[in-house]
Amino acid sequence: MKKKILAALCAASMLFGSSAFAFDFPEPDWGALLAEKREMAEKTEFDLYTEGNPDAAPYFGARLEPRSGTYLGMIAENAGSFLPLGSYLTYFDDMNQDDIYYPANQMIRDGSAVVTIGWTIHSLDNVNYDKIRSVLDTLNGYQKPMFIRFANEMNVSPLGDDPDRYIEVFRRVADMVHEYPNFAVVWSPNDMGALDRPFHYFYPGDAYVDWIGISSYMKKYFQGSQNTDDKSAAYFMTGDYAWATNAVKPILKFMQDYHIQKPLMISEGGVATNNQYGEDMTAWATPRLRNMYWYLVMKYPQIKLINNFNTHRKNEAERFDISDYPFAADIFREASSCGAYLHSADDTADFVFQKADDGAVLSAKDGKVSLYTLCYVLREPNLSVHYYVDGNWAHAADQIPYRYDMDISSMANGTHTLTIRTGSLEKTYSFYKKGNQIRFGAEIENTITVMLNGSPIDFDQPPIIKDDRTLVPLRAIFEALGAAVSWDDATQTVTAVRGDKTVSLTIGSQTLYVGQSAVTLDVPAQLVNDRTLVPVRAISAAFDYQVDWDDELQQVSITN
């Protein structure tokens, strides 16, 4: 088995040249590795998702990381009718290039997207650091946020023959990249990789990496062969196993095992839309494209950038361009406009997907709330999901993301049930409806909700009413309003700064200072369950927000 797999990988490595192995990689336990890959691919998934608060997304504080949402992009030269995009992908060829080629260079200058520089090198010998410095200076002149993806796919090329040398070179380049505040370093292996070359041999360390990236391609045939056996397909997640939500699992497991807390990107990837046999790939590719562009961000909100490899390279066994395939282009555009994707460097997401059983609170739009089902069953790509409200059939959806816009306008206030069902799979959720809102898993009758510009603010200590005033956790409300918060333990004073406005407050005091002006509070700041609570109206007004109260819904609405 080892010889078969290594031979297959060597064929891919010929793209980069050849060299003798400089490191003796231990032989994996092939049976255990196959079992692990099968377990990843064979796990059935069936969960209800909602449109959650963008601020609930995981955030690692990495360079160029958006607070929430996912940049969606493709190779700049082939973007065409897909503009606007959140990301442009372009390439540098080893040390043979001084600048971004036309027309990508002009598109990048004129656009507002982030940029991924795929800087492919062919050898770790004689790396020209002066040339790297010169190129970085040139790229810095674009004054755009750029991800520098240097020496990528080392685990399927001779770059990985000597892991120590690879790490040495990568670290030195990463230090150079970090001198430019508008750049971020991306460490980007291939998702499947050489099975005997695990990711950890090449990881340069958290200090040298801002983002983890992977190349991730869904292929119908392993190495383009129609005679691929099931074992090879399982090892490399091709054919029936080729789903983006499966392919990302090995890198996520590596990150979990090594406690790596970084945002993740699909540096380049796609789903095969054509192959060397001239097959009609529509039926195979359609659910997999939907899986990639809907389910990746639904299930894994730490994925914050996806670049589609939208190009047709000659002599490829399988091709991943979508421009010439309307079914693929339509799926890309549909997902791109859903509200979870970012379309520029300064864009914000409308929502992030949230599991319904996480206690999601939803406010209806035009009387409806949007629901989605993540449904995956190996070898059953074309399922239908049926929705039942209070036991009565309500809706059926036959393609990912199985969306249901549930009308709650005529529902009675109180507890209801929602059931999702496909084949033998079934899950039932309870939700509580009150006015224009529903909450999954809990009543909201006596729960105070605080909405900021239409989205709920999550608090670890629920708001309370004291002397007819709504009090909320101090730090959470300040940060939700966009203020930077500091605490002086000696004086028990909190200070929040937003723009040119400074607000300060001392625990137990009924005086709030807005700059030098004193404002008397009806209720003083006070400690509840080790959290400092403050009057939401006074705090919001201090930063020029409008505050309204809906007594029926027990809801505070903050708007600007």
C-alpha positions as CSV (number, residue, x, y, z in Angstrom):
1,M,0.0,0.0,0.0
2,K,2.8,2.4,0.9
3,K,4.5,2.0,-2.5
4,K,1.2,2.6,-4.3
5,I,0.4,5.8,-2.5
6,L,3.9,7.2,-2.7
7,A,4.0,6.5,-6.4
8,A,0.8,8.4,-6.9
9,L,2.1,11.4,-4.9
10,C,5.4,11.4,-6.8
11,A,3.5,11.9,-10.0
12,A,1.9,15.1,-8.5
13,S,5.3,16.2,-7.3
14,M,6.8,16.1,-10.8
15,L,5.2,19.5,-11.3
16,F,7.8,20.9,-8.9
17,G,10.8,19.0,-10.1
18,S,12.5,16.1,-8.2
19,S,14.9,15.6,-5.4
20,A,16.1,12.9,-3.1
21,F,14.4,12.6,0.3
22,A,16.4,14.4,2.9
23,F,14.3,13.2,5.8
24,D,13.2,9.7,6.8
25,F,9.5,10.0,7.4
26,P,8.1,7.3,9.7
27,E,5.7,5.0,8.0
28,P,2.1,5.6,9.0
29,D,-0.3,2.9,10.4
30,W,-2.1,2.6,7.0
31,G,-5.0,0.7,8.5
32,A,-5.6,3.3,11.2
33,L,-5.3,6.1,8.7
34,L,-7.8,4.6,6.4
35,A,-10.2,4.0,9.3
36,E,-9.8,7.6,10.3
37,K,-10.6,8.9,6.8
38,R,-13.6,6.6,6.5
39,E,-14.9,7.8,9.9
40,M,-14.6,11.4,8.8
41,A,-16.5,10.7,5.6
42,E,-19.1,8.3,6.9
43,K,-20.4,10.4,9.7
44,T,-24.0,11.4,9.0
45,E,-25.0,14.9,9.9
46,F,-28.4,16.4,10.4
47,D,-28.8,19.7,12.1
48,L,-31.0,22.8,12.0
49,Y,-29.3,26.2,11.6
50,T,-30.5,29.8,11.8
51,E,-29.2,33.3,10.9
52,G,-27.3,34.3,14.1
53,N,-25.7,37.5,15.3
54,P,-22.5,38.2,13.4
55,D,-20.7,39.1,16.7
56,A,-21.2,35.5,17.8
57,A,-18.7,34.2,15.3
58,P,-15.3,32.9,16.5
59,Y,-12.6,35.5,16.4
60,F,-8.9,35.0,16.9
61,G,-7.5,38.5,16.6
62,A,-5.3,37.5,13.7
63,R,-3.9,40.0,11.1
64,L,-6.5,40.9,8.5
65,E,-9.2,38.7,10.2
66,P,-12.7,40.0,9.8
67,R,-14.7,40.0,13.0
68,S,-17.3,37.8,11.3
69,G,-18.2,36.6,7.8
70,T,-16.2,35.1,5.1
71,Y,-14.4,36.6,2.1
72,L,-15.4,34.9,-1.1
73,G,-13.2,35.3,-4.2
74,M,-11.4,33.7,-7.1
75,I,-8.5,34.2,-9.5
76,A,-8.5,37.9,-10.3
77,E,-8.0,37.5,-14.1
78,N,-11.1,35.3,-14.3
79,A,-13.4,37.2,-12.0
80,G,-15.4,38.7,-15.0
81,S,-19.1,38.9,-14.2
82,F,-18.6,37.7,-10.6
83,L,-17.7,41.1,-9.3
84,P,-17.7,42.5,-6.7
85,L,-15.7,39.9,-4.8
86,G,-14.2,39.9,-1.3
87,S,-11.0,38.4,-2.4
88,Y,-8.6,38.3,-5.4
89,L,-6.3,35.4,-5.8
90,T,-3.1,35.9,-7.9
91,Y,0.2,34.1,-8.2
92,F,3.9,34.7,-8.1
93,D,6.3,32.3,-9.8
94,D,9.3,31.6,-7.6
95,M,11.9,34.3,-7.9
96,N,11.1,35.0,-11.6
97,Q,8.5,37.7,-11.1
98,D,8.9,41.3,-9.9
99,D,5.2,42.4,-9.7
100,I,1.6,41.2,-10.2
101,Y,0.9,40.7,-13.8
102,Y,-1.7,42.5,-15.8
103,P,-4.7,42.6,-15.7
104,A,-4.7,41.4,-12.0
105,N,-2.5,44.3,-11.0
106,Q,-4.9,46.9,-12.3
107,M,-7.9,45.1,-10.9
108,I,-6.3,45.0,-7.4
109,R,-5.4,48.7,-7.6
110,D,-8.9,49.7,-8.6
111,G,-10.8,47.2,-6.3
112,S,-11.6,47.0,-2.6
113,A,-11.0,43.3,-2.2
114,V,-8.4,41.6,0.0
115,V,-5.6,39.9,-2.0
116,T,-4.1,36.4,-1.7
117,I,-0.6,36.1,-3.1
118,G,0.1,32.5,-4.0
119,W,3.9,32.6,-4.0
120,T,4.9,29.3,-5.3
121,I,8.6,28.3,-5.0
122,H,10.2,25.2,-6.5
123,S,13.2,24.7,-4.3
124,L,14.5,25.7,-0.9
125,D,18.1,26.0,-2.3
126,N,19.5,29.4,-2.9
127,V,16.4,31.3,-1.7
128,N,17.0,35.0,-2.7
129,Y,15.9,37.0,0.3
130,D,16.9,40.3,-1.3
131,K,14.5,39.5,-4.1
132,I,11.8,38.6,-1.6
133,R,12.3,41.9,0.1
134,S,12.1,43.8,-3.2
135,V,8.8,42.0,-4.1
136,L,7.3,42.7,-0.7
137,D,8.2,46.4,-1.1
138,T,6.5,46.4,-4.5
139,L,3.4,44.7,-3.1
140,N,3.3,47.1,-0.2
141,G,2.9,49.9,-2.8
142,Y,-0.6,48.7,-3.7
143,Q,-1.7,49.7,-0.2
144,K,-4.1,46.8,-0.1
145,P,-4.6,44.1,2.6
146,M,-2.6,41.1,1.3
147,F,-2.3,37.5,2.5
148,I,1.2,36.2,1.6
149,R,0.9,32.5,1.0
150,F,4.5,31.5,0.7
151,A,5.9,28.1,-0.2
152,N,2.5,26.5,-0.3
153,E,1.6,22.8,-0.7
154,M,4.9,21.7,0.8
155,N,3.4,18.4,1.8
156,V,3.0,17.3,-1.8
157,S,6.2,18.6,-3.3
158,P,10.0,18.4,-2.8
159,L,9.7,21.4,-0.6
160,G,8.8,19.0,2.1
161,D,11.7,16.7,1.6
162,D,13.6,18.5,4.4
163,P,11.1,19.8,7.1
164,D,13.7,21.5,9.1
165,R,15.0,23.5,6.1
166,Y,11.4,24.3,5.1
167,I,10.6,25.7,8.5
168,E,13.9,27.7,8.6
169,V,13.1,29.4,5.3
170,F,9.4,29.9,6.1
171,R,10.2,31.6,9.4
172,R,12.7,33.9,7.9
173,V,10.2,35.0,5.2
174,A,7.4,35.3,7.8
175,D,9.5,37.7,9.8
176,M,10.0,39.8,6.7
177,V,6.3,39.8,5.9
178,H,5.4,40.8,9.5
179,E,7.3,44.0,9.0
180,Y,4.4,45.2,6.8
181,P,1.3,45.9,8.9
182,N,-1.1,45.4,6.0
183,F,0.2,41.9,5.3
184,A,-0.6,38.5,6.9
185,V,1.3,35.2,6.7
186,V,-0.6,32.2,5.4
187,W,0.8,28.7,6.0
188,S,-1.0,26.6,3.4
189,P,-0.5,22.8,2.9
190,N,-2.6,20.6,0.6
191,D,-5.7,19.3,2.4
192,M,-5.1,15.6,1.8
193,G,-1.3,15.8,1.2
194,A,1.1,12.9,1.1
195,L,-0.3,10.5,3.6
196,D,3.2,9.8,5.0
197,R,3.9,13.5,5.5
198,P,1.6,14.8,8.3
199,F,1.0,18.5,8.7
200,H,2.9,18.8,11.9
201,Y,6.3,18.1,10.3
202,F,6.0,21.4,8.5
203,Y,4.2,23.8,10.9
204,P,6.6,26.7,11.6
205,G,4.9,27.7,14.9
206,D,2.2,30.1,15.9
207,A,4.4,33.2,16.0
208,Y,5.2,32.8,12.3
209,V,1.6,32.1,11.1
210,D,-1.4,34.4,11.0
211,W,-3.8,32.1,9.1
212,I,-3.9,28.5,8.2
213,G,-4.8,27.8,4.6
214,I,-5.4,24.7,2.5
215,S,-5.6,23.8,-1.1
216,S,-8.9,21.8,-1.3
217,Y,-10.3,20.3,-4.5
218,M,-13.2,18.0,-4.9
219,K,-12.3,15.4,-7.6
220,K,-14.5,12.8,-9.1
221,Y,-11.6,10.4,-9.8
222,F,-8.3,9.9,-7.9
223,Q,-5.6,11.0,-10.3
224,G,-8.2,11.2,-13.1
225,S,-8.6,7.4,-13.3
226,Q,-12.1,6.0,-13.8
227,N,-10.8,2.8,-12.3
228,T,-10.1,4.3,-8.9
229,D,-10.7,1.7,-6.1
230,D,-12.8,2.6,-3.1
231,K,-9.8,2.4,-0.7
232,S,-7.8,5.1,-2.7
233,A,-11.0,7.2,-3.0
234,A,-11.4,7.1,0.8
235,Y,-7.7,7.9,1.5
236,F,-7.8,11.0,-0.7
237,M,-11.5,11.8,-0.4
238,T,-12.4,11.7,-4.1
239,G,-15.5,10.3,-5.8
240,D,-18.3,9.6,-3.3
241,Y,-16.1,10.9,-0.5
242,A,-15.4,14.3,-2.2
243,W,-17.2,16.8,-0.1
244,A,-15.6,20.1,1.1
245,T,-16.9,19.5,4.7
246,N,-15.1,16.2,4.7
247,A,-11.9,17.5,3.1
248,V,-11.4,20.2,5.7
249,K,-11.6,17.7,8.6
250,P,-7.9,16.6,8.6
251,I,-6.6,20.1,8.9
252,L,-9.1,20.9,11.6
253,K,-8.1,17.8,13.5
254,F,-4.5,18.8,13.2
255,M,-5.3,22.3,14.6
256,Q,-7.3,20.8,17.4
257,D,-4.6,18.3,18.3
258,Y,-1.9,21.0,18.4
259,H,-4.1,23.7,20.0
260,I,-3.7,26.1,17.1
261,Q,-6.1,29.0,17.3
262,K,-6.1,30.6,13.9
263,P,-8.6,31.6,11.3
264,L,-8.8,29.1,8.4
265,M,-9.0,29.8,4.7
266,I,-9.5,27.7,1.6
267,S,-6.5,29.3,-0.1
268,E,-7.6,27.8,-3.4
269,G,-10.1,25.2,-4.2
270,G,-13.1,24.1,-6.1
271,V,-15.3,21.3,-7.4
272,A,-14.5,19.5,-10.7
273,T,-16.9,20.8,-13.4
274,N,-15.3,18.9,-16.3
275,N,-12.9,16.1,-17.0
276,Q,-10.7,14.5,-19.6
277,Y,-13.4,12.0,-20.5
278,G,-15.9,14.7,-21.5
279,E,-18.5,13.6,-19.0
280,D,-21.4,15.7,-18.0
281,M,-20.4,16.6,-14.5
282,T,-23.6,18.6,-13.6
283,A,-25.2,15.9,-11.4
284,W,-22.0,15.1,-9.6
285,A,-20.8,18.6,-9.1
286,T,-24.0,20.4,-8.2
287,P,-24.5,19.1,-4.6
288,R,-20.8,19.4,-4.0
289,L,-20.6,23.0,-5.1
290,R,-23.5,23.7,-2.8
291,N,-21.8,21.9,0.0
292,M,-18.6,24.0,-0.5
293,Y,-20.2,27.4,-0.7
294,W,-23.1,26.9,1.9
295,Y,-22.0,24.2,4.3
296,L,-18.4,25.2,4.9
297,V,-19.3,28.5,6.4
298,M,-22.4,27.1,8.0
299,K,-20.6,24.4,10.0
300,Y,-17.2,26.1,10.3
301,P,-17.5,29.8,10.9
302,Q,-13.7,29.9,11.6
303,I,-13.4,29.6,7.8
304,K,-13.1,33.3,6.9
305,L,-11.9,33.2,3.3
306,I,-12.6,30.9,0.3
307,N,-10.9,31.4,-3.1
308,N,-12.3,29.5,-6.0
309,F,-9.7,28.3,-8.5
310,N,-11.7,29.5,-11.4
311,T,-9.5,28.6,-14.3
312,H,-9.0,26.0,-17.0
313,R,-5.4,24.6,-17.2
314,K,-4.4,22.6,-20.2
315,N,-3.9,18.8,-19.8
316,E,-5.6,18.7,-16.4
317,A,-7.5,15.5,-15.8
318,E,-10.2,17.4,-14.0
319,R,-11.0,21.1,-14.3
320,F,-12.4,23.5,-11.8
321,D,-13.5,26.6,-13.8
322,I,-17.1,27.7,-13.2
323,S,-17.4,30.6,-15.7
324,D,-18.3,28.3,-18.6
325,Y,-20.7,26.2,-16.6
326,P,-23.9,28.2,-15.8
327,F,-25.1,25.7,-13.2
328,A,-21.8,26.2,-11.3
329,A,-21.8,30.0,-11.8
330,D,-25.3,30.3,-10.5
331,I,-24.5,28.3,-7.3
332,F,-21.5,30.6,-6.7
333,R,-23.6,33.8,-7.1
334,E,-26.5,32.5,-5.1
335,A,-24.3,31.6,-2.1
336,S,-22.3,34.8,-2.5
337,S,-25.4,37.0,-2.0
338,C,-26.7,35.1,1.0
339,G,-25.5,37.6,3.6
340,A,-22.8,35.5,5.3
341,Y,-20.1,36.4,2.7
342,L,-18.0,39.6,2.5
343,H,-17.6,41.5,-0.8
344,S,-14.9,44.0,0.1
345,A,-12.1,44.5,2.6
346,D,-14.3,46.7,4.8
347,D,-17.6,44.8,4.4
348,T,-19.6,43.3,7.3
349,A,-21.6,40.1,7.3
350,D,-25.4,40.3,7.8
351,F,-25.3,37.2,9.9
352,V,-23.4,34.0,10.7
353,F,-25.0,30.7,10.7
354,Q,-25.9,29.4,14.2
355,K,-27.2,26.0,15.4
356,A,-30.8,26.3,16.5
357,D,-30.1,24.3,19.6
358,D,-27.6,26.9,20.7
359,G,-30.5,29.0,21.9
360,A,-30.8,31.2,18.9
361,V,-33.1,34.2,19.1
362,L,-34.6,35.3,15.7
363,S,-36.5,38.4,14.8
364,A,-38.9,38.0,11.9
365,K,-38.4,40.0,8.6
366,D,-41.7,40.5,6.9
367,G,-43.2,38.0,9.3
368,K,-40.7,35.2,8.4
369,V,-37.5,33.7,9.9
370,S,-35.0,31.8,7.8
371,L,-34.1,28.3,8.7
372,Y,-31.6,25.9,7.1
373,T,-30.7,22.2,7.5
374,L,-27.2,20.8,7.3
375,C,-27.9,17.3,5.9
376,Y,-25.1,14.9,4.9
377,V,-25.4,11.2,4.2
378,L,-22.5,9.5,2.4
379,R,-23.5,8.3,-1.1
380,E,-26.9,10.1,-0.9
381,P,-26.2,13.4,-2.5
382,N,-29.8,14.3,-3.5
383,L,-32.0,14.3,-0.5
384,S,-35.1,16.2,0.4
385,V,-35.7,17.8,3.8
386,H,-39.3,18.2,5.0
387,Y,-40.3,20.7,7.7
388,Y,-43.2,20.2,10.1
389,V,-44.5,22.9,12.4
390,D,-46.5,21.6,15.4
391,G,-46.8,18.2,13.7
392,N,-48.2,19.6,10.4
393,W,-46.2,19.4,7.2
394,A,-45.1,23.0,6.2
395,H,-42.3,22.9,3.6
396,A,-40.0,20.7,1.6
397,A,-36.6,21.6,0.1
398,D,-34.6,19.4,-2.3
399,Q,-31.2,21.0,-2.4
400,I,-28.5,22.4,-0.1
401,P,-28.9,24.5,2.0
402,Y,-32.5,23.2,2.4
403,R,-33.9,26.7,3.3
404,Y,-37.3,27.3,4.8
405,D,-38.6,30.8,5.4
406,M,-41.0,30.0,8.3
407,D,-43.9,32.4,8.6
408,I,-44.5,33.2,12.3
409,S,-46.9,36.2,11.7
410,S,-50.0,34.2,12.4
411,M,-48.6,31.9,15.1
412,A,-49.9,32.2,18.6
413,N,-47.5,33.4,21.3
414,G,-46.2,30.4,23.2
415,T,-44.3,27.1,22.7
416,H,-44.2,25.4,19.3
417,T,-42.3,22.5,17.7
418,L,-40.4,22.3,14.5
419,T,-39.4,18.9,13.1
420,I,-37.0,18.3,10.2
421,R,-37.1,14.9,8.4
422,T,-35.4,13.1,5.6
423,G,-35.6,9.4,5.1
424,S,-35.0,7.8,8.5
425,L,-33.4,10.9,9.9
426,E,-35.6,13.1,12.1
427,K,-35.0,15.9,14.7
428,T,-37.5,17.9,16.7
429,Y,-36.8,21.3,18.2
430,S,-39.0,23.4,20.5
431,F,-39.2,27.1,20.2
432,Y,-41.0,29.9,22.0
433,K,-42.8,32.6,19.9
434,K,-43.5,36.0,21.3
435,G,-44.5,38.9,19.0
436,N,-42.0,39.2,16.3
437,Q,-39.4,36.9,17.8
438,I,-38.8,33.2,18.4
439,R,-36.2,31.6,20.7
440,F,-35.2,28.0,20.2
441,G,-35.0,25.8,23.3
442,A,-36.3,28.3,25.9
443,E,-39.2,30.6,26.7
444,I,-38.7,34.3,26.0
445,E,-41.8,35.5,27.9
446,N,-39.9,36.9,30.8
447,T,-36.6,37.4,29.0
448,I,-35.4,40.9,28.2
449,T,-33.7,41.1,24.8
450,V,-31.5,43.9,23.6
451,M,-31.3,44.5,19.9
452,L,-28.6,46.6,18.3
453,N,-29.6,47.7,14.8
454,G,-31.9,44.7,14.5
455,S,-29.5,42.1,15.8
456,P,-29.6,40.6,19.3
457,I,-26.7,41.3,21.7
458,D,-25.6,38.2,23.6
459,F,-24.9,38.6,27.3
460,D,-23.3,36.1,29.7
461,Q,-25.4,37.7,32.5
462,P,-29.0,38.4,31.3
463,P,-30.3,41.9,31.5
464,I,-32.5,42.8,34.5
465,I,-35.0,45.5,35.4
466,K,-34.2,47.7,38.4
467,D,-36.4,50.6,39.4
468,D,-38.0,50.6,35.9
469,R,-34.6,50.8,34.3
470,T,-33.0,48.0,32.2
471,L,-29.5,47.2,33.3
472,V,-27.1,45.2,31.1
473,P,-23.5,43.9,31.5
474,L,-21.2,46.9,31.2
475,R,-18.3,45.5,29.1
476,A,-20.6,43.7,26.7
477,I,-22.7,46.7,26.0
478,F,-19.7,49.0,25.6
479,E,-18.0,46.6,23.2
480,A,-21.2,46.0,21.2
481,L,-21.4,49.7,20.7
482,G,-17.8,49.7,19.3
483,A,-16.0,51.1,22.3
484,A,-12.6,50.1,23.6
485,V,-12.9,49.3,27.4
486,S,-10.3,49.7,30.1
487,W,-10.7,49.0,33.9
488,D,-9.0,50.8,36.8
489,D,-9.1,48.3,39.7
490,A,-7.8,50.8,42.3
491,T,-10.7,53.3,41.7
492,Q,-13.2,50.7,40.5
493,T,-13.7,52.8,37.4
494,V,-14.4,51.7,33.8
495,T,-13.5,53.9,30.8
496,A,-14.8,53.4,27.3
497,V,-13.4,55.2,24.2
498,R,-15.2,55.3,20.9
499,G,-13.8,57.7,18.3
500,D,-13.3,61.1,20.0
501,K,-15.8,60.3,22.8
502,T,-14.8,59.0,26.2
503,V,-17.3,57.7,28.8
504,S,-16.3,56.7,32.4
505,L,-18.2,55.3,35.3
506,T,-17.4,54.2,38.9
507,I,-19.1,51.2,40.4
508,G,-21.7,52.3,42.9
509,S,-21.8,55.8,41.6
510,Q,-24.8,57.4,40.0
511,T,-22.7,59.8,38.0
512,L,-21.7,59.0,34.4
513,Y,-19.0,61.2,32.8
514,V,-19.3,61.8,29.0
515,G,-16.0,63.6,28.4
516,Q,-16.0,66.3,31.2
517,S,-19.8,66.4,31.4
518,A,-21.5,64.7,34.3
519,V,-24.8,62.8,33.8
520,T,-26.9,61.6,36.8
521,L,-28.1,58.1,36.5
522,D,-31.5,57.0,37.9
523,V,-29.9,53.7,39.0
524,P,-26.2,53.3,39.9
525,A,-23.9,50.7,38.3
526,Q,-24.0,47.6,40.4
527,L,-22.5,44.1,40.7
528,V,-24.8,41.1,39.8
529,N,-23.2,37.6,39.7
530,D,-19.7,39.1,39.4
531,R,-20.8,41.2,36.5
532,T,-21.1,45.0,36.5
533,L,-24.6,46.1,35.2
534,V,-25.4,49.6,34.0
535,P,-28.5,51.3,32.6
536,V,-28.6,50.6,28.9
537,R,-30.4,53.8,27.9
538,A,-27.9,56.1,29.5
539,I,-24.8,54.2,28.2
540,S,-26.2,54.0,24.7
541,A,-27.3,57.7,24.6
542,A,-23.8,58.7,25.7
543,F,-22.5,57.3,22.4
544,D,-25.4,59.0,20.5
545,Y,-27.6,55.9,20.0
546,Q,-31.4,56.1,20.0
547,V,-33.0,53.7,22.6
548,D,-36.6,52.5,22.5
549,W,-38.5,50.0,24.7
550,D,-41.2,47.6,23.6
551,D,-43.1,46.6,26.7
552,E,-45.0,43.8,25.0
553,L,-41.8,42.1,23.7
554,Q,-39.8,43.2,26.8
555,Q,-37.2,44.4,24.2
556,V,-34.7,47.2,24.1
557,S,-33.9,48.5,20.6
558,I,-30.7,50.5,20.1
559,T,-30.3,52.2,16.8
560,N,-27.9,54.7,15.3
